[in-house]
Amino acid sequence: MQHLVFVYGTLRKGQSNAHYLSSSELLGSFETLPEFALYDLGAYPGIISGKKRVSGEVYMVDDEVLKQLDVLEDIPVEYRRETIQTDFGPAWVYIYQLSTSQNGSEIISGDWCQRV
């Protein structure tokens, strides 16, 4: 089965975990509705509910890649998977579910690749 996944951090093209998606099709860039806040958690980001847009990419992945992403994202402990509407159709997105108050700072631009 094929799935759409919206990625916004280390899974994006040129980032440290992009190799997980090397066999998947990049459908294009996408910016969410202003419903999230993007946090820099050190080596990777996380999104939570908020009022800003988040930039990322949408990929078409198969069941095996989705399973690998779930392991990487530590489902269901650190992240949970939800669907959002994208220009390419409904896509999975990984939502951070631990506290950001102790270990993160908001990326105001909403773009992990443009963080300072």
Steps between C-alpha positions, in 0.01 A plus 500: 500500500613855430485786751566872484728639772571866575853543638630825649841427654783251474313290241498786249724492194862574597441445872651233728221240469406558135642155415187343655307643203755424226272238343187716533357753257524868594170652389595857588530774758210594722422755770238411761209712605582723803419223749842405637812617680840361395759438771875443481565210736875484437577233243148504356176700505147435613168662426221558745166681478542871443418786268782497246571337165765229468698437181589153380472239229245234412616151404324191372622207713421130520406298809861404576628858492208614717590231756863620500386861550280394792803340666717806431234731643453279809127443448305510733735639767665815362279565197154403379381482141207712383369593158497847349365618168770589246494611138573135415225351715477387863846431644640362822693745718697426816384713796734542798328406824759562771554835671682767300537734798819341635685392187388707203480842345244604242613545140302812416548464122333157504784362286750257655739545206507879551553498878776720638 
